[in-house]
Amino acid sequence: MRNITFYGAVTGRGRMLGRARAELMRICNPRLGPGQLTMTAYGRTLCIDAAVDSAPIVSEDTTFDWQTYTMTFACPTPYWTETEDSVVEMTTSTGGLLWPLKLPARFATVKATRRFLVANPGDVECPLVMEFLGGALNPVLSNISTGEAIKINAQVPSTSTLVVETAHGRKRAYLRDNASGAVTDAMGYLDLSSRFFDLAAGDNYLAYDADDGAVAATMRIRWRTRYVGF
């Protein structure tokens, strides 16, 4: 957890100044609970989950056309993040051979595990949201660098998406109905050897695979890049 203190000013005179002060107090009301603080500076925009820890304390100086204030936000996690998710979609592959055809001939399917280089440009590891699309049969997402993996011992229903979240304190697996959005617990789908791994800072080599016969061996991973400071 971290606290962030801001120093600012409201501008104007008389009634205009009063309206500006009232608007500041309305927005920065501790009773509103947690929200998201977004900041744009130095050529980028980042955000952080935050709640007002103390309401703005505004000076009563009327000498100038502004009044300064201080206020503090309490942030349950210390990291600034990107405002949107980074997304990588992964699929298994079949085929890949091309040769002149001479009859008679025999045919076979060649299946390959797909490997992906996923870069995390942030300062620390990032928790992942893994979405195994309906139809995948016994899918596996592996971290080649660490040997950790998430293994599913089932076929994901064609009408659902199996979601695995690895955030600290919120690790879970659930089935999400693609039509209604309803969710049901799916921890029983996970192999006992599964490990909830994060995306390390820097380059990550991941591999995705699923058993033959899968109707749709496709998945996507999502994350928010995290930074220790702005």
N, C-alpha and C positions, 0 to 999 in steps of 0.2 A: 504494500500500500504506500501511496505517496500523497503529499499535499502540495497543491500549486496555488501560489498567491499572485493575484493580479493587482496592478496599480493602474488606474485609469482616471478619466474625467468626464463629467457631464457638462455640456456647454449650453449657454443661453442666459437670458436675464428674465426676471419676473416670472410671468405665467409660463413662458416657454421653458425656463429652467425647471419649474415645478413639474411640468409634464414629463420632462426627460428623467427627472429623479423618480417619479412614480413608475415610469416604464421600466427603469432599471430594477426597482424593488419588485415589481410584478414578475419579471422574468427570472430574477435570481432569488427566488423564495425557497428556503430550505425545506418547506413542507411539500414541495412538488416532488421530492424524492430524486432517484438517480436519473441521469440523462446522459447526453453525449456532448462533450466540449470539442469544437472544431476550430482549428487555428490555421491560418494561411500566412506564411512568411518564408523568406529566403527561397522563393521559387517553388514551394510545394505546399500541399495541404494535408494535414494529419489530424487524427481525432483520438480521443481517449474517453473512456467511461468515467463519469464524474457526478458528484452530488455537491450541492452548495453546503459547505461546512459552517460558514458564518455569513450572514447577510451583509451586503455592502455597507461599509461605514463611510458616510459622505461628510466632507468638511462643510462647515457653515460659512466659509469665507465668501463675502460678496464684493470683494475688491475687484476681481477680474470677471471676465465673461465665462468662467468655468469654475467648477468645484471638483476637487480631486476625491477619489475614493479608493479603498482597498477592500478586497474580498478573497476568500480562500475556498478552494474546491478540494474535496476528499476523493481520491481515485482508488478504487479497490485493487486495481492492478497497475504496476508502475510504467507500463509501456504505451507509447504513442503508436498508433497503427495507421495503415493506409485506410482511406475512406471506402474503398471497394475491395471485394474479394479478388484474389488471383485464382485463376481456374486453369487446370490442365486436364484434358480428356484423353483417356487411354483406351486402346482396344487391343485384343489379341489378333494374330494374323494367321492366315492359312495360305498355302500356295508359295509362290516365289521362284518357281523353276520354269524355264522356257527352253524347249528343245525341238528339233525337227521331228515330225511325226512320221513313223514308219509302221505300217500294219503288217502282222498283228503286233499289238503293244499292250502293256499292263500299266495301269494308272494307280497312283497312291496320293494321299493328301499329306503334304508337308506342313507341320505346325511349328510355329516359332514363338518363344516367349519374347514379348516386346520389352525393351529397356528404354528408359527415359532419363534424360538429364534435366533435373528440375533445380533452378537456381533460387536461393533465398537471399536477396540483397540486404536483409535487415541485420540487426546487431545481435539478435538472440534467436533461439529456436522458436518455431511457430507451431501451435497445435493444428491438426488437420481435421477437415470434414471429408470423409470418403463416401461416395455415393455409388453403390453397385447397382447398375440398372437391371430391371426385370429381365429374366431369361438366362442370366449368367449361371453356369453350373459349377459349383465348388470354386469360386474365384479366389485368387490370392494376390495381395499386394505386398511386395517385399522391398525392404530397404537393403540393397546390396552391400552398402558400406558397413552396416552394423549387424546384418543377419536377422534383424527383427522383421516380423511379418504379421499381417492380419489375414487369417484364413477363415473361409466360410464353408461349413460342412453341410451344404444344402443347395438347391436350385432356387434362386430368387424368383418369386412369383412374377409372371409376366405383367401383371397389373400393378406392381409395386416397385419401390426402390428401397434397397437396404442401406441405411445410413449409419456410419460409425463416426463418432466424435471423440477426439483424443485430448481435449482441453483438461487441464488439471482441475480436479474437483467436479468435472462434468463428463467424465468418461462414460459413454453409453453406446448401445446399438439398438436400432429400432427399424421397423418396417413402416414406410410411408405410402399410403394408398395414392396412386397417381391421379385418381379422379377426385376424391373427396379431401385428400390431405390428412386423413385420420392416421394416427400412429399407434403401433403396438410394439411391446418390448420384443427384442430379437437377440438378446444376449445368448440364448440357447443355440443360435446359429453359429456362434464363434467356436473355432477349434480351441482346445484347452492350451495349446502352445502359442496362441496369438498374443502379441504385445502391442499396446497402444503407443506407437512411436510418433514423435514430432518431426518436423522438417528442420534439420540443423541449418545454422547460418552458413552460407556459401553454397557449394555445389552438392547436390544429392542425386545419387543414382538409384532409381526405383525400377522395379520390374513388375509387370502385371501379367497374370496368366489365368486361364480357366480350362476346365476339362473339355475334351472333345464332345461334340453334340450340343454345345450350348447354343441356344437360339440367338442370344445377344451377349457376347462377352465384352461388354463395354463398361467403363467406370470413369468417374471424374473425381478429382480432388480439389478442395477449396482451402484457402488460408488467407489470413490477413498478415502482411509483413509487419514486424514489430521493431521499434527503435527505442533505445534507452533515453534519448533526448531529442529535442527538436533540431 
